[in-house]
Amino acid sequence: MSKHLADHRKGSTGSRVKHFLRLAKTARETWHRPRGEAGKTRLVQFLRIERGREV
């Protein structure tokens, strides 16, 4: 008996990997938005929390 038609696959050309790598290399500004610069107050608050002070 021979295999079913669905079981006869052609060899992969690697096009899926090529497209994935092309997308991975392009800039993704849509998803990764640049953050604004942190001001002095943000740094002061971070250091306060780091030192364990609540108020």
N, C-alpha and C positions, 0 to 999 in steps of 0.2 A: 504494500500500500504506500502511496505517496503522501506527502504532507498536505495539509489543507492550504488553500491559497493565502490565508491570513498568516500562515507560519513562514512564508517565503519573504524574508525582508532583504532589502537591498543594503549594501554596506553604507555606513554613515560617512558623510563627507566632512563632518565637523563644522557644519554651518551654524549649529546651535551654539557651540562653544565660541565661534568667531563673533557672533552677534552679542553674546554675553560679555565677552572681553571688550568689545567696542563700547557697549553701554557702561561697563565698569570704568573705562578710562576717561569718559567724557565728564565734564564738570556738571555737578548736580545742584545748581543754585536753587532749584525748586524745593528741594528737601532740606538742604543745609543753608540756612540763612546766617549771614555773618552777624555776630553779636556786636553791639555798640561798646564803646570803651567804658570800663568800670570807673565810676567817679570815686572821689575820696571817701564819701559816706559809705559806699559799698565795702571798701577796704576796711574801714573802721569797724563796721558791723561784723565782717568776717573775722577780724582779729578778736573782737569781743567774744564771739561765739567760740572761737578756738581756745581762748583762755578759760572758758567755762563760766563766764559771767552772763547772768540772765537779764540784768537791767542796765 
